[in-house]
Amino acid sequence: MKFMEKLLVGEKVEWKKLGEVCEILDNKRKPIAKKDRIIGTYPYYGANGIQSFVNNYIFDGSFILMGEDGSVINKDKSPVLHWINNKKIWVNNHAHVLGQLNIRYNLKYIYYYLSIVDVSSIVKGTPPKINQANMKEIKIPIPSLEIQEKIVKILDNFTKCVTELQAELQAELQARNKQYNYYRDMLLSEDYLNKISKKIYEIEENRTLALVPIKEVCIRQRGFSITAGEMKEIHKDNAPIKIFAGGKTTANIDEYNIDKKYIIKKPSIIVKSRGNIDFEFYDKPFSHKNELWSYSSNDDNILNIKYLYYYLKKNIKYFEDKAISGKLPQISTGITDNYKIWLPSIIIQNKIVKILDRFQELLSDTKGLLPLEIEQRRKQYEYYREKLLTFDKEEGYALSTAQHSTAQHSTAQRQITSEFFELLKEAAKIAGVDVSDKVEWKTLNEIFNTRTGYTPSRKKMSYWENGVINWFTIEDIRQRGRSLDFANVKISESGVKKEVFKSNSMVLSIIGTIGEYALIKTDFVINQQFMVFTLKDNYLDFINMEFLKYYFSKISNYCTRNIRKSSIPTIDIDGILRIKIPLPSLAVQKHIVSILDKFDVLVNDLSQGLPKEIALRQKQYEYYREKLLNFEK
């Protein structure tokens, strides 16, 4: 840096207009209509670079090309430039052509200086244009020829180093992209999804156990005041609402016999808190007397309420021992609220419930069995219930790992041992149930509601003023990738037809550039180039949209292979909707996403990995270029 500072110390510069230091060669340009171009080896330039190759040339040498209309300004407000180094080229009338005026002015030096000039004040009209008169007025600092040449030499060396490094990094990035695509396709293949589905519950994240109080994972539900006489009076056989009282007392009633706020429609555990202490599971609409209470799951992705039911039934003696003696034994809400349970992952809970449900069915179906055989079944059920729900004793299938404390509570954690998974398989085999996760295949039409996008009328300015609704185009995907939460353009609410598309929808381009896709994470509108895929309500709890975002790479490949070629390329929509996609369990989907997210960061995230390195090299080059060309007026 010291060398560059010394280079410019005391250097006198003369500020001149661009028209005074370059030869303007615009009058030699000549456009060729696309249909009249004869393919050859000479580059045919427009405002934003090479448009095609033709069989002749009109310029021979070194030149600066500056965009005249259309693509004329970069994001940093500098002009769109191209340096032509001693080549034969053809240029149309959308790019200014600047040539060497005389030996006092180094043309490459002028090119470098123009690359940092802010031209926003001279870009006029729609489409944007830099006319020749305004271009000629751009001021250029002219130091001595010796300094011009030294600056060019330094920046040429920087450019060479940066270009070579970027080429190496791009090659590495391409290699990583290829590797990423390979692993992505492998992870999303039918074979792998079936394989991982069979043992997903054994992966590390599903081995964790947490010791949590019931009140943290459940909602406690209150009953209502009703007497035994009233229950008997309004009871009606086969009525839809079941009312629970103490012991085994119940009644079935119609909805009009009870205030709707007391009807519970979630699968729940009813706590029989007086007399014979017990727990009952019920999964149809119900309510209960106010002396009882019930629990439902706070989040079905964290707790399967039937798992809790089996867990409580296994540990019923704890609650019997806690009951206050009097005329009738009784427990309080605090006893159950604060009772701590060992909670494995939801996928393990679901498998335990499936096995124990089957054992319960076998216990209920004893037709034709001898008393000894019935007793053997009961003992077998109790044995596996005890084993599958024991994590806290020395013989339990868990190892201690950590104790996590927060301001509200302290949560112990353990890891399920491999022996537990063997026991799980053994119990499933004896019960005659399959606890491996299946991969279902569904068509896009089965799981998505679809609509095409649209562009609000450009004639109604009110649609495009004071915009609050994101309106996406293909440029948003090109600029920001496959996950989008805001658009470059917003429209007003008056420009929306019917209703906005829902957040967490996939979009796929079906006209023009076919096969571009993205997951949009905000309510939005999108142009007519896209079809929007929004999950049907009955699939919302079974599909991770991040998983589908990755799987859409396969749908994109299908689209590019099946383009209908015409003046405007299209795709058969019915064919797309018939595509079948795999739906493994949510746990498998989450597992796949966690792996691909890491790959995606390494390959595409501009804040990490190789993309970050490439960006840093470019910034370094721009920093030194600014220092070398920073002349005071």
C-alpha positions in Angstrom: 0.0 0.0 0.0 2.9 2.4 0.8 4.2 1.9 -2.8 0.8 3.0 -4.2 0.6 6.0 -1.9 4.1 7.1 -2.9 3.2 6.6 -6.6 0.6 9.4 -6.5 2.4 11.8 -4.1 3.0 15.1 -5.8 1.6 13.9 -9.1 -0.2 16.6 -11.0 -3.3 15.7 -12.9 -5.3 17.5 -15.5 -9.1 16.8 -15.6 -10.3 16.4 -19.1 -13.6 15.5 -20.7 -13.9 12.0 -22.1 -14.5 13.4 -25.5 -11.1 15.1 -25.4 -9.1 12.0 -24.5 -10.8 9.3 -26.7 -11.7 8.9 -30.3 -15.5 8.4 -30.5 -16.1 5.7 -33.2 -19.9 5.4 -32.9 -20.4 6.4 -36.6 -18.7 3.2 -37.7 -21.1 0.9 -35.8 -23.6 -1.1 -37.8 -26.4 -3.3 -36.4 -27.3 -6.6 -38.2 -30.8 -8.0 -37.8 -30.7 -11.4 -36.1 -32.1 -13.1 -39.3 -29.4 -11.6 -41.4 -26.4 -12.6 -39.3 -24.1 -15.2 -40.9 -22.5 -17.3 -38.3 -18.7 -16.9 -38.1 -15.8 -16.5 -35.6 -16.0 -12.7 -34.9 -17.8 -11.5 -31.7 -20.9 -9.4 -32.4 -21.2 -7.0 -29.4 -24.2 -5.2 -28.0 -24.7 -3.1 -24.8 -24.2 -6.0 -22.4 -21.6 -8.0 -24.2 -21.3 -10.6 -27.0 -24.7 -11.3 -28.6 -23.5 -13.8 -31.2 -20.6 -14.5 -33.6 -20.6 -13.4 -37.2 -18.5 -13.9 -40.3 -17.0 -10.4 -40.6 -15.7 -7.5 -38.5 -15.8 -3.7 -38.6 -13.3 -2.9 -35.8 -9.7 -4.2 -35.4 -7.6 -3.2 -32.4 -8.1 -2.2 -28.7 -11.3 -0.4 -27.7 -13.6 0.5 -24.8 -17.3 -0.5 -25.3 -19.8 1.4 -23.1 -23.5 0.5 -23.0 -25.6 3.2 -24.7 -29.1 1.9 -24.1 -30.7 -1.0 -22.3 -27.9 -2.4 -20.1 -26.0 0.7 -19.4 -25.5 0.9 -15.6 -24.2 -1.5 -12.9 -25.5 -1.8 -9.3 -22.6 0.3 -8.1 -23.8 3.1 -10.6 -20.7 2.6 -12.8 -21.3 2.2 -16.6 -21.5 -1.2 -18.2 -18.0 -1.5 -19.9 -16.2 -4.1 -22.0 -12.4 -3.9 -22.7 -11.5 -5.2 -26.2 -7.8 -6.1 -26.3 -6.5 -6.1 -29.8 -9.3 -8.1 -31.4 -11.4 -8.0 -34.6 -15.1 -7.4 -33.6 -18.4 -6.2 -34.8 -20.5 -3.7 -32.7 -24.1 -2.8 -33.0 -25.6 0.6 -32.2 -26.4 -0.2 -28.5 -22.8 0.3 -27.4 -20.5 3.3 -27.7 -17.1 2.6 -29.1 -14.1 4.5 -27.7 -10.7 4.2 -29.4 -7.1 5.5 -28.8 -6.9 9.3 -29.6 -3.1 9.7 -29.3 -0.1 8.5 -27.3 -0.7 11.0 -24.5 -3.6 9.0 -23.3 -3.5 5.4 -22.3 -6.8 3.8 -23.4 -6.6 1.0 -20.8 -6.1 3.6 -18.0 -9.2 5.4 -19.2 -11.1 2.1 -19.1 -10.1 1.5 -15.5 -11.1 5.0 -14.5 -14.5 4.7 -16.2 -15.1 1.5 -14.2 -15.4 3.6 -11.0 -17.3 6.6 -12.3 -20.9 7.2 -11.1 -22.9 7.8 -14.3 -26.4 7.7 -12.6 -26.9 11.4 -13.2 -26.5 11.0 -17.0 -28.6 7.9 -17.4 -31.9 9.1 -18.8 -35.2 7.7 -20.1 -36.9 4.3 -20.4 -35.2 2.1 -21.4 -32.1 3.6 -19.7 -29.8 5.5 -22.1 -26.4 7.2 -22.0 -26.3 9.5 -25.0 -23.1 10.4 -26.7 -23.2 14.1 -25.7 -23.5 13.2 -22.0 -20.9 10.5 -22.3 -18.4 13.0 -23.8 -18.8 15.3 -20.7 -17.5 12.6 -18.2 -14.4 14.0 -16.5 -11.3 11.9 -16.5 -8.1 12.7 -14.4 -5.0 12.6 -16.6 -1.7 12.1 -14.8 1.6 11.8 -16.7 1.8 9.0 -19.2 4.3 7.2 -17.0 1.9 7.1 -14.1 -1.0 6.0 -16.4 1.1 3.1 -17.6 2.2 2.2 -14.0 -1.4 2.2 -12.8 -2.4 0.0 -15.8 0.4 -2.4 -15.1 -0.6 -2.7 -11.4 -4.3 -3.2 -12.1 -3.5 -5.6 -15.0 -1.5 -7.7 -12.5 -4.3 -7.5 -10.0 -6.8 -8.4 -12.6 -4.7 -11.4 -13.8 -4.2 -12.7 -10.2 -7.9 -12.2 -9.3 -9.0 -13.8 -12.6 -6.7 -16.8 -12.2 -7.8 -17.2 -8.6 -11.4 -16.9 -9.4 -11.0 -19.4 -12.2 -9.5 -21.8 -9.7 -12.2 -21.2 -7.2 -14.9 -21.5 -9.9 -13.4 -24.8 -10.9 -13.5 -25.9 -7.3 -17.0 -24.6 -7.0 -18.1 -26.4 -10.1 -16.6 -29.6 -8.7 -18.4 -29.1 -5.4 -21.6 -28.4 -7.3 -21.2 -31.7 -9.2 -20.6 -33.4 -5.9 -23.6 -31.7 -4.3 -25.8 -32.7 -7.2 -24.6 -36.3 -6.9 -25.3 -36.5 -3.2 -28.6 -34.6 -3.5 -29.8 -37.1 -6.1 -28.6 -40.0 -4.1 -30.2 -38.8 -0.9 -33.5 -38.2 -2.7 -33.4 -41.6 -4.5 -36.0 -44.2 -3.9 -33.4 -46.7 -2.7 -31.9 -44.4 -0.1 -35.3 -43.1 1.2 -36.4 -46.7 1.7 -33.2 -47.6 3.4 -33.0 -44.7 5.8 -36.7 -45.0 6.6 -36.1 -48.5 8.0 -33.6 -47.2 10.5 -34.3 -43.5 10.9 -35.3 -43.9 14.5 -31.7 -45.1 15.3 -29.9 -42.0 14.2 -28.4 -39.8 16.8 -31.1 -37.1 17.1 -33.7 -39.7 17.8 -31.7 -41.3 20.6 -32.2 -38.3 22.9 -34.5 -38.6 26.0 -35.6 -35.6 28.0 -37.1 -35.7 31.5 -40.0 -33.2 31.5 -43.0 -32.4 33.7 -46.4 -33.1 32.2 -47.4 -29.5 32.4 -44.7 -28.5 29.9 -45.9 -30.8 27.1 -49.7 -30.9 27.9 -52.7 -28.7 28.1 -54.8 -29.4 31.3 -58.5 -29.3 30.5 -61.2 -28.5 33.0 -64.6 -30.2 33.2 -68.1 -28.7 34.1 -70.6 -29.1 36.9 -73.1 -31.9 36.4 -74.6 -34.3 38.9 -75.0 -38.1 38.5 -78.8 -37.5 38.3 -78.4 -35.0 35.5 -76.1 -37.4 33.6 -78.7 -40.2 33.9 -81.5 -37.9 32.8 -79.9 -36.6 29.6 -78.1 -39.9 28.7 -79.0 -41.2 25.2 -77.6 -44.4 23.7 -75.1 -43.7 20.8 -75.2 -39.9 21.3 -72.0 -38.3 20.1 -70.6 -36.7 23.3 -69.4 -38.9 26.2 -69.3 -37.5 29.7 -67.0 -39.1 32.3 -67.5 -39.0 36.0 -65.8 -40.8 38.9 -65.1 -44.5 38.6 -66.7 -46.1 35.6 -69.7 -43.7 35.5 -70.3 -42.3 32.0 -73.1 -40.9 29.9 -73.6 -40.2 26.2 -75.3 -36.9 25.4 -76.2 -34.8 22.4 -74.3 -31.5 21.7 -77.3 -29.3 22.6 -77.2 -30.7 26.1 -73.8 -29.1 26.9 -72.1 -25.7 26.4 -69.8 -26.1 23.4 -66.8 -24.6 25.3 -66.8 -27.8 27.5 -66.6 -30.2 24.6 -63.1 -31.6 24.1 -62.3 -32.8 20.6 -58.6 -33.7 21.0 -57.3 -37.2 22.0 -56.9 -36.9 25.7 -56.2 -38.7 29.0 -58.9 -38.4 31.6 -57.5 -38.3 35.2 -59.7 -40.3 37.6 -58.6 -38.4 40.7 -60.9 -39.7 43.4 -61.5 -43.2 44.8 -60.0 -45.6 42.4 -57.1 -43.5 41.0 -56.8 -44.3 37.3 -56.2 -42.8 33.8 -58.4 -43.3 30.7 -57.5 -42.6 27.1 -60.3 -41.3 24.8 -60.1 -39.9 21.3 -63.7 -38.9 20.4 -65.6 -35.8 21.5 -66.1 -35.8 25.3 -66.2 -33.9 28.5 -66.1 -34.7 32.2 -67.2 -33.6 35.6 -65.3 -30.7 37.2 -63.8 -32.9 39.9 -61.8 -34.6 37.1 -59.3 -33.1 34.7 -57.8 -34.3 31.5 -54.7 -33.7 29.4 -54.1 -33.3 25.7 -50.8 -32.8 23.8 -49.5 -29.3 23.6 -47.8 -30.2 20.3 -48.4 -33.5 18.5 -44.9 -33.3 17.0 -43.4 -33.5 20.5 -45.8 -35.7 22.4 -48.1 -38.5 21.3 -50.7 -38.3 24.1 -51.2 -42.1 23.9 -47.5 -42.6 24.8 -48.2 -40.5 28.0 -51.3 -42.7 28.7 -49.2 -45.9 28.6 -46.5 -44.2 30.6 -48.9 -43.2 33.3 -50.6 -46.6 33.4 -47.2 -48.2 33.9 -46.5 -45.9 36.8 -50.0 -46.0 38.4 -48.6 -47.0 41.8 -46.8 -43.7 42.1 -50.1 -41.8 42.0 -51.9 -44.3 44.3 -49.1 -43.8 46.9 -49.5 -40.0 46.5 -53.3 -40.0 47.1 -54.5 -38.3 50.2 -56.4 -40.7 52.5 -59.9 -39.8 53.7 -63.3 -41.1 52.9 -61.9 -41.5 49.4 -58.2 -41.5 48.2 -57.6 -38.3 46.1 -54.8 -36.7 44.2 -54.5 -33.0 43.2 -53.7 -31.4 39.9 -50.2 -30.5 41.2 -49.3 -34.2 41.5 -49.9 -34.9 37.8 -48.9 -31.4 36.5 -45.4 -31.8 38.0 -44.9 -35.5 37.4 -41.8 -35.9 35.2 -41.8 -38.3 32.3 -39.0 -39.6 30.1 -39.8 -38.3 26.6 -38.1 -39.8 23.6 -38.4 -38.4 20.1 -41.9 -38.5 18.6 -40.9 -41.2 16.1 -39.9 -43.5 19.0 -43.1 -42.6 20.9 -45.2 -43.5 17.8 -43.5 -46.9 17.5 -44.0 -47.7 21.2 -47.7 -46.8 20.9 -48.1 -48.9 17.8 -46.6 -51.9 19.5 -48.6 -51.5 22.8 -51.8 -50.8 20.9 -51.4 -54.1 19.1 -50.7 -56.0 22.4 -53.9 -54.4 23.8 -55.8 -55.7 20.8 -54.4 -59.2 21.3 -55.5 -59.0 25.0 -59.0 -58.0 23.9 -59.2 -60.8 21.3 -59.1 -63.9 23.5 -61.8 -65.9 21.7 -60.9 -69.6 21.6 -57.9 -69.2 24.0 -57.4 -71.2 27.2 -57.1 -69.3 30.5 -53.4 -70.1 30.6 -52.9 -68.7 27.1 -54.8 -65.6 28.1 -52.6 -65.2 31.2 -49.5 -65.7 29.1 -50.6 -62.9 26.7 -51.2 -60.5 29.6 -47.8 -61.2 31.1 -46.2 -60.8 27.7 -47.9 -57.4 27.3 -46.9 -56.2 30.8 -43.3 -57.3 30.2 -42.9 -55.3 27.0 -44.8 -52.3 28.4 -42.4 -52.3 31.3 -39.3 -52.6 29.1 -40.4 -50.1 26.5 -41.3 -47.5 29.0 -38.4 -47.9 31.4 -35.6 -45.3 31.0 -34.9 -44.1 34.6 -33.7 -47.2 36.4 -30.4 -49.0 36.2 -31.9 -51.7 34.0 -33.5 -49.0 31.8 -32.4 -48.6 28.2 -30.7 -45.2 28.6 -27.4 -43.6 29.5 -27.0 -40.3 31.3 -25.7 -37.4 29.3 -26.4 -34.0 30.6 -28.5 -31.7 32.9 -29.9 -28.6 31.2 -31.2 -25.7 33.4 -33.3 -22.7 32.6 -35.0 -20.1 34.7 -38.2 -22.1 34.7 -37.0 -25.7 35.1 -34.2 -28.2 35.0 -34.3 -30.9 32.3 -32.2 -34.0 32.4 -31.2 -35.7 29.2 -30.2 -39.3 28.4 -29.4 -41.3 25.3 -31.3 -44.4 24.3 -29.0 -47.4 24.1 -28.7 -49.7 21.0 -30.2 -52.5 23.1 -33.5 -50.6 23.3 -33.8 -50.6 19.5 -33.2 -54.3 19.4 -36.0 -54.7 22.0 -38.3 -52.5 19.9 -37.8 -54.7 16.9 -38.3 -57.8 19.0 -41.5 -56.5 20.5 -42.8 -55.5 17.1 -42.1 -58.9 15.7 -43.9 -60.7 18.6 -46.9 -58.3 18.3 -47.0 -58.7 14.6 -46.6 -55.1 13.6 -44.3 -53.3 11.2 -42.6 -50.3 12.8 -40.4 -49.4 9.9 -41.3 -46.1 8.3 -42.8 -46.5 4.8 -42.2 -44.2 1.9 -45.5 -43.3 0.2 -45.6 -42.0 -3.3 -48.2 -39.4 -4.2 -48.7 -37.3 -7.4 -48.3 -33.6 -7.3 -52.0 -33.3 -8.0 -52.8 -35.3 -4.9 -50.9 -33.1 -2.4 -51.0 -29.6 -4.0 -53.6 -27.1 -4.9 -52.3 -25.3 -8.0 -52.8 -21.9 -9.7 -50.9 -20.0 -12.3 -49.5 -16.5 -11.6 -50.4 -13.3 -13.2 -49.3 -9.7 -13.9 -51.6 -6.9 -12.8 -52.5 -4.5 -15.6 -49.7 -2.0 -16.2 -52.3 0.5 -17.4 -53.6 0.9 -13.8 -50.9 2.8 -11.9 -52.8 2.3 -8.7 -51.8 -1.4 -8.8 -48.1 -0.5 -8.8 -48.0 2.4 -6.4 -47.5 2.1 -2.6 -46.9 -1.7 -3.0 -47.2 -3.9 0.1 -47.7 -7.4 -1.6 -44.6 -9.2 -2.9 -44.8 -9.8 -6.7 -42.2 -12.2 -7.8 -40.6 -12.8 -11.2 -37.8 -15.1 -12.4 -35.3 -12.4 -11.6 -35.9 -12.9 -7.9 -34.8 -16.5 -8.2 -31.8 -15.7 -10.3 -30.7 -13.1 -7.8 -31.5 -14.8 -4.5 -31.8 -18.5 -5.1 -34.3 -21.2 -4.2 -35.7 -19.7 -0.9 -37.3 -16.3 -1.1 -38.9 -14.1 1.5 -39.2 -10.8 -0.4 -39.5 -9.7 -4.0 -37.8 -6.9 -5.9 -41.3 -5.5 -6.8 -44.4 -5.0 -4.7 -47.9 -4.3 -5.8 -50.9 -2.7 -4.0 -53.7 -4.8 -2.5 -56.0 -3.5 -5.3 -53.8 -5.4 -7.8 -54.5 -8.8 -6.3 -56.9 -11.2 -8.0 -59.1 -13.1 -5.5 -56.5 -13.7 -2.9 -52.7 -13.8 -2.4 -50.8 -17.1 -2.7 -50.0 -18.6 0.7 -46.6 -18.5 2.3 -44.6 -21.7 2.1 -45.7 -22.5 -1.4 -43.5 -23.9 -4.2 -43.3 -22.1 -7.6 -42.2 -23.6 -10.9 -41.7 -21.7 -14.2 -43.8 -23.3 -17.0 -43.4 -20.8 -19.8 -40.3 -19.3 -21.5 -37.4 -20.3 -19.2 -38.8 -23.7 -18.1 -38.0 -25.4 -14.8 -36.9 -22.6 -12.5 -38.3 -23.2 -9.0 -38.2 -21.7 -5.5 -39.9 -22.0 -2.1 -41.6 -18.7 -1.2 -41.8 -18.0 2.5 -44.2 -15.1 2.5 -47.7 -14.4 1.2 -47.2 -13.3 -2.4 -48.3 -12.8 -6.0 -46.2 -14.0 -8.9 -46.2 -13.4 -12.7 -47.8 -15.7 -15.3 -44.6 -17.5 -16.1 -45.1 -19.6 -12.9 -47.4 -22.2 -11.5 -47.9 -22.1 -7.7 -48.1 -25.3 -5.6 -49.7 -24.9 -2.2 -50.1 -27.9 0.1 -53.6 -29.2 0.6 -54.7 -28.9 4.3 -54.7 -32.7 4.9 -50.9 -32.8 4.0 -49.8 -29.8 6.1 -48.7 -32.0 9.1 -47.0 -34.6 7.0 -44.7 -32.7 4.6 -41.6 -30.6 5.3 -41.6 -28.0 2.5 -37.8 -27.7 2.7 -37.7 -31.3 1.7 -39.9 -30.7 -1.3 -37.8 -27.7 -2.2 -34.9 -30.0 -2.7 -37.0 -32.6 -4.4 -38.2 -30.0 -7.0 -34.7 -30.3 -8.5 -35.9 -33.6 -10.0 -39.1 -32.0 -11.2 -37.1 -29.2 -12.8 -35.0 -31.9 -14.6 -38.2 -33.5 -15.9 -39.4 -30.1 -17.2 -36.1 -29.4 -19.1 -36.3 -32.8 -20.7 -39.9 -32.4 -21.8 -40.0 -28.8 -23.1 -42.4 -28.2 -26.0 -40.3 -26.2 -28.4 -42.0 -23.2 -30.1 -41.5 -19.5 -30.3 -42.4 -19.5 -26.6 -41.3 -22.8 -24.9 -44.0 -24.5 -22.7 -44.5 -27.7 -20.8 -47.4 -30.1 -20.5 -49.0 -29.2 -17.2 -51.0 -32.4 -16.9 -47.7 -34.3 -17.2 -46.2 -32.4 -14.3 -49.2 -32.9 -12.1 -49.0 -36.7 -12.7 -45.4 -36.8 -11.4 -45.2 -39.0 -8.3 -43.0 -37.9 -5.4 -41.9 -39.8 -2.4 -43.2 -38.9 1.1 -41.1 -40.6 3.8 -41.8 -39.8 7.4 -41.2 -36.3 8.7 -38.2 -37.5 10.6 -36.7 -38.8 7.3 -37.5 -35.6 5.5 -35.9 -33.6 8.3 -32.8 -35.8 8.2 -32.4 -35.3 4.4 -32.9 -31.5 4.7 -30.3 -31.2 7.5 -27.7 -32.9 5.2 -28.6 -31.0 2.1 -28.7 -27.6 4.0 -25.0 -28.1 4.9 -24.1 -28.9 1.3 -26.0 -25.9 0.1 -24.2 -23.5 2.5 -20.8 -24.8 1.3 -21.7 -24.4 -2.4 -24.0 -21.5 -2.6 -24.0 -19.3 0.6 -22.3 -16.0 -0.2 -21.4 -15.6 3.4 -19.5 -18.8 3.7 -17.3 -21.2 1.8 -16.0 -20.7 -1.7 -18.5 -18.0 -2.8 -17.4 -15.9 0.1 -13.7 -16.3 -1.0 -14.6 -15.3 -4.5 -16.4 -12.2 -3.3 -13.6 -11.3 -1.0 -11.0 -11.4 -3.9 -13.2 -9.2 -6.0 -13.6 -6.7 -3.1 -9.8 -6.7 -2.6 -9.3 -5.8 -6.3 -11.9 -3.0 -6.1 -10.3 -1.6 -3.0 -6.9 -1.2 -4.6 -8.4 0.0 -7.9 -10.1 2.8 -5.9 -6.9 3.7 -4.2 -4.9 3.9 -7.4 -7.5 6.1 -9.2 -8.4 8.4 -6.3 -7.4 11.8 -7.7 -8.5 15.0 -6.0 -10.2 17.5 -8.2 
